[in-house]
Amino acid sequence: MSRSLVNKNSKSLSSPKPADVRLEKGDCVQARQAPRDRIVSTACELFRQHGIRGIGVDAIAEAAETNKMTLYRHFGSKDDLICEALRFTSEKAAAFWDQLEVSHPNDPMAQLQSWVKARAQCLADDKYGCDLANAAVELKEQGHPAHVVIENFKLAQRRRLEKLCRDAGLSEPELLSDTLSMLMEGAQVSKLATGSEGPSMRFMRACEAAIASFRQPAKSTAETVGSEA
């Protein structure tokens, strides 16, 4: 995307002016970051709050306490910045899996149950939904570079969840992981559409029911003896 197109998109009527942009509490911007890191973390939070199409590079630069020239020195276009912001979000989400393993070492079932609880808590606390899913909806044009970032992240998450289901000894781990993923994605959209009192409030119970339905049935004594004969 050319810089002229980027600037055109950035100045749409729906975009807030730089002076109108304020980061909400709980933003991911930290003091004394290097300019590039500050731009990325600021863009990450502003995209969450206003949408990718709802915020321009002028507003991002001002909120990051820098200027557009510095922004373009680090990122050739707004598309480049979008991709880097999504990678930033992906890396934070990927660290969650390491935390699961540390909290419940050598206990895949406990890790899976902790995944459900953590996703339910995130669903309750987060009013914006999944950054990458939202980006996929906003960036409809074919061939946008952000789609590769989004697809790679979603596939990696799917593989990690499938492996966890398999390690927990659950039947059809691929189907179960897809079921849990769709419950999560659907719950996020449902909350945005109908609020926290809608179907999303049953996310944890739905996940627990799905996991229970995929538990391997215990072998009877007769079956065990027969398999050993």
Summary of the structure (lengths in Angstrom):
residues: 229
radius of gyration: 21.4
end to end distance: 68.4
largest distance: 78.7
contacts: 640
relative contact order: 0.09
helix: 70%
strand: 0%
